[in-house]
């Protein structure tokens, strides 16, 4: 399956899989897509995680965003 250049379609697919109870598959797909995400996509995804009670994953995505975009984020 071709990978979209933006992660929004992947996030939508992840939400559908979660609703179907296929959380492990949903998480695996999103984790594979995260390296493709840009600064705004990573930030938006991280901000969505507390609603899912995934604070640890939120922190990891924010760290990834900072490491990937150190010159675009303020310290």
C-alpha positions in Angstrom: 0.0 0.0 0.0 1.5 3.4 -0.9 2.2 5.7 2.0 0.4 9.1 1.9 2.7 12.1 2.1 0.6 13.6 4.9 -0.3 11.6 8.0 -3.9 12.8 8.3 -5.3 9.9 6.3 -3.2 7.6 8.5 -4.6 9.2 11.6 -8.1 8.7 10.3 -7.4 5.1 9.6 -6.0 4.7 13.1 -9.2 6.1 14.6 -11.3 3.7 12.6 -9.2 0.7 13.7 -9.4 1.9 17.3 -13.2 2.0 17.1 -13.1 -1.6 15.7 -11.1 -2.7 18.7 -7.9 -3.2 16.6 -5.7 -1.0 18.8 -2.5 -2.8 18.4 -2.8 -2.6 14.6 -3.8 1.1 14.8 -0.8 1.9 17.0 1.6 0.0 14.7 0.4 1.9 11.7 0.7 5.3 13.4 4.2 4.5 14.7 5.3 3.6 11.2 3.9 6.9 9.9 5.3 9.2 12.5 8.7 9.6 10.8 6.9 11.0 7.8 5.0 13.6 9.7 5.9 17.3 9.6 6.1 19.6 12.6 2.5 20.5 12.7 1.3 17.0 12.2 3.4 15.7 15.0 2.2 18.5 17.3 -1.4 17.9 16.5 -1.1 14.1 17.0 0.7 14.6 20.3 -2.0 17.0 21.4 -4.7 14.4 20.6 -3.1 11.7 22.9 -4.2 12.9 26.3 -7.8 12.4 25.3 -6.9 8.8 24.8 -5.2 8.7 28.2 -1.8 8.2 26.5 0.4 10.8 28.3 3.6 8.8 28.0 3.1 8.4 24.2 2.3 12.2 24.0 5.7 13.0 25.6 7.5 10.7 23.2 5.9 12.3 20.2 6.7 15.8 21.5 10.4 14.6 22.0 10.4 13.2 18.5 9.1 16.5 17.1 11.8 18.5 18.9 14.6 16.1 17.8 13.3 16.2 14.2 12.7 20.0 14.1 15.2 21.6 16.6 15.5 24.8 14.8 11.8 25.3 14.3 10.8 25.0 18.0 11.6 27.3 20.8 13.3 25.9 23.9 
